[in-house]
């Protein structure tokens, strides 16, 4: 297992901020996206893009940058156009699909593009903190959209401490209780960050300006049969369906579930969680699957031989994960469900990932219980 990933968390080592020569039209449109969407010019703007792009010389961070830009432009087109055809034109579709093949995940806006590869430090001379993050790409722009993403980036950045310390605890053979204390302090810090969401992200603004653009095509009433990616031979000019961007595509909580022994019953929710892994970066997905096997085969035997004080801290960490999931459920209620009661658009029937989100989040919560006793 490539456990070193856990020491870094899931923040990339390098984030590309500009594509090389040949992608100027894509960079320019992405930069102008808030204005283009505000002026209802997305269709005309997309059709001016060069159809065929050479991605063969892009390195991994540049591929992620290209995936980010094409995903934003693709979603802007789908949810900002006037026509009702569920077709993505070849000006986007062909290169978007090629990039997705290289990255081994679907051509759709996923969490890796929306958050992990979508920021930089505002002042590189200062340490990482929430107020020192600058978001690289938006749809409409504004503090609410930025803050929503910034909170996720800050959580991902902090997660390296809990994941790295749990990795050291379980895999270095010494089972140092200090590592568990670091992990407990880190998950508490994550919950503190999560609690800051309402400071600059208003529920009304989120529901009406942020959320509409991150929906996918699967289980979405607006795209009942999926979406056609024009010119993509592998899809045979037939509609395909992919999930939209959602926090369930973050690797943090699934990794914590594996390390802490939190399991989910075999049902549609479990199938959904497994499906979310296809939208993660490949190296995250591989490690997560390997950790699941480790948890199933080795973890119980390890925990059985631990001192009671160690088990107590492990259970305290699980309780903090429970608090995290409870806060997520609360935000889903305040930011989505309650907003839907007074809005005629942006239906709350499904989440951006295409699920009955309140039911799923509540089930996540109920299954996050100590299993170390």
N, C-alpha and C positions, 0 to 999 in steps of 0.2 A: 504494500500500500504506500502511496505517495503522501505520507502523513504531514510532510513539510507544508503542504497547502494550508493546514490548520493554523500554523504559526503566523501566516500572512492574513488569515481570514480569507475572504473571497474578493478583496480589493485587488485589481490587477497590478502587477509590478510597474507597468507602463501604460499610460492612457494617451492615445494619439489625439491631437487637437486639430490637425489638418491633413487632408489627403494629398497625395503628390499630384504632379502635373497630369492633366487629363480628366480631373474630377472637378474643375472649377465651376461648371454649371450646377453640379449637385451641391457643392459647398455654398454657392451663392443662394440657391433656392432655400436650402435649409436655414441659412442666416436670415432670409427674408420671410420665413414661414409665418410668424405672427402677423405681419402686414398683409401677406398674400391671403391668409385665411380671413382676416378681418375685412378685406376688400372683396372677398368671394372670387378670387382669381386663381384658385388652385388648379382647376382643370386646364386652363390655358397655359399656365406655368409648367405643369408636368409634361404636357405634350411638346414643349420646346426642348426637353432634355435629350441628349444623345442616347440612342437606344443601346448600342453595344459598347461596353466598357471592358478594358483589359484589367483583370484583377490578379494576373499571374505573378506580378512582382510585389504585391502588397505583403508586408510582414503581418504577424499575428495581431499586433495592436492596431495597425491600419485596417485590417479586415474587420476588427471590432468597430472601428470608426465608420467604415463603410456600411456595416450592418446597422449601426445606429442611425445614420443619415437616411438610408433607404427605408428603414422601418418608420421613422418619423414622417418622411414624405409620403410613404404608402398609406399610413393611417390618416394623415392630413387629407390625402386625396379621397379615401373611402368615406370619411365622416365629415368632410368639408365641401364635397362636390354637390352640385345641384341635381344632376341626373341620378336616377334611381337604379341604374344598371350596376349589378354587383360584379364589375369587371375592373381589374387593375391593368392599365395599359402597358404595353411592352416596354415603354420608356422606363418604367420602374421594374416591372415584373422580371425581365430577363436577368438583369444584373443582380437584383435582390435574391433571386433563386440561386444563382451561381455562388454568391457570398455565403448563403445559408448552407449550401452543400459543403463548402470548405470548412465552415464552423461546426457542421454536424448538428444543426438544430433548425427548426422550421423558419421560413421566411415570414416572420410576424414580429411585431414589437414585443420583446420579452424583457424580463427584469434585468438581465445582464446588460442590455442596451439602455434601458430607461434609467437605471441607477448606477450600476457598478462601473460602467465606462463613460459616465456622463457628468463628470465633475473635475475640478482642479482646485488647488488652494488659491484663495484670493491673494494672500501674501505668503510667498514661499519662505520668507524669513521667520515667520511665526509658526508655532506648533499647530497640529491639527485640532480644530474645535469646530463646533457647529456653525458659528458665525464666520468662520474663515473658509467656508466652502463656497465655490461659485459653480453654478450649473451651466453646462456647455450648450445644451439644446433644449428648446421649449416648443410647445405648439402655439399657444396664445401669449405666453409670457405673464409676468406679474409675480408678486411676492408669494401668493398662495400656491401657485404651481411650483415655484422654486422650492419653497419651504417643505412641501410635501415630499419632494425627492430628497432634499437635504437631510431630512429626518432619517430616511432609509439609508443614505450613505453613511451618516454618523453611526447608526446602529451596526452597519456592516464593518465599519472601521473598529469599533469597540469589540466586536465579536471575536477578533483574533485573540484577545486575552482569555476569554472563557474557553474557546476551542483549543487554543494552544496549551493552556494549563490542564485541561481534561485529557488532552493527548499525552502530555508528560506524565500525568498521574497514572493512566491505565497502561501506557506502553513503555515506560522506562524501567519498570520492574521494581521501583522503590516505594511506590504508593505514599508519597509525601503528603501529609495532610495540609501543608502550606499551599500546595497546588489547588486543592479543593477550595481553600479560603479565597485564593485569587479568582477562581471561577465564580464563586458566590458573589464577590464584590463586583465582578464584571457584569453579571446578569442583572444585578441591582442597578448598575450604571445604565445598562440598556433600557431598563424600565423607566429610569429618570429621563432618558432621551425621548422615549416613546410618549411620555406624559407631556412633552413640550409641543406636540403636534398642534393643539388649538391656538398656540401663541400667535402664529402668523398664517394659519390655513383655516379659513372660515368654511363651515359646512356648506353654506349656500354657494359660495364661489367654487369650492371643490366639485360639488354635484353638477353645476351648470357649465363650468369652464374647463375643468381639469379632467374629470372622469369620462366625458363623452368620447375623447380621442384615444383612449387606451383600450377600448373594447376590441375583442377579436371577432372571428367569424363563426366560431363553433357555439352551438346552442344559443345563438343570438336571434331574437325575433326579426331583426332587421336584415339578416342574411340567412334565411331558413334553409337554403340549399348550399350555402357556402359561397365562395368567391372564385371567379375565374382569373387565373394569372395568364394574361394574354401572351401567346407565343412560347410558353414553357412546354416543351415536348413531353417531359415526364408526366405532366398532368393531363395530356391528351385533350386540351381545350375543354376540360370538364371542371366544374367547381370543386374546390377543396375547402376543408374546414380546419382552422387552427384556433387554439385558445388565445385569449387576450392577455395582456400584461397583468400580473398579479403578484402580491407578496408571497404567494405559495410557491413561486419559482425561485425564491431565495433559498440558498442551501443551508442557512444557519440552523433553523429549527429542525429540519430533518436530521442534520448531523447531531444536534443535541439529543433528539429522540433516540438515535442509535447509541450514543455514548452513555445516556442516562437510563436506557432500558424502557423508554416510553413506547408502547406499541399501539397500533390502531387495528381494529377488527376488520375482517375481510368483508367489505361491502362497497357500494358505489363510491363512498368517500375515499376509501383506501385506493381504489382504482384511479380516482382522480389525482391523489397525491403521487402515485406512481407515474401517471401520465405527465405530471408537471416536471418530472426529471428530464424529459425529452427536450424541454425548453431551457435547461441549464447548460452552461459551458460543459463541454465533454469531460474535462478533467475533474470537475466537481461531481458530475454524475457517476463516473467510474469509482471515485473514492467513496461516495455515498453508498453505492451498491456493495462495495467491499466492507464498509463499516457495518452495514446491516448484517452481513454474514458473520462478521466477528461478534456482533452483539448476540446473535442467535446461538452461536456455537461456544463462545468463551465467557461472555460477560457474567452470567449468573454464577458460574463457578468462582470467578474472581471476587464478586461481591459477597458471596457466602463466607469467605474467609477474612473479611474486613472487620476491624474493630467497630464497636457501636458508634463511637464518636465520628468515624469516617462516614458511616451510613447516615447519621443524622445530618451531616453537611450535604451529602448527596441528595437527601430528601428535601433539604432547604432549597437547593438549586432547582429541583423539580417544581417546588412550590412557586418559585420566582418565574419559571417558565409558564406555569399556570396563570400567574398574575399577568404576564405578557399577553397570553392568549385571551384573557378576560378583557384586557384593555382593547385589544384588536376587535373583539366582539362589540364592545361599547362604541368604538368609533364607527363600526359598520352600521350600528343602529342610528347614531347621531348624524353621521355624514351621508348616509345613503337612505336607510329605511325611512327615517323621519322626514328627510327632504322630499322623498318620493310622494309623501302624503299631500304635499302642497304644490307639486310640480306635475305637469301633464306629460313632460318628455323624459327621456333618459330613464326608462322603466327600471324598477328595482327587482323585477322578476328574477333576473340573474345578475351575478357579479361580473366584473370585467373579464374574469376567466371563464365565464359561461356556466356558473353553478348557482344553485339555490344557497347563496352565501351565508345567510343567517343560520340556517339549519346546519350547514357544514362547519361553520366556525364554532357553534355551540357544541357540536360533537367533538371537535378538536379539544375543546376546553374540558369536557367531561372525561376524556381519555387521558388527560395529562395529570396523572396521579402517581404518588410514590410507589415504586415497585421494589424497593431495596430492603424492606423489612424482613 
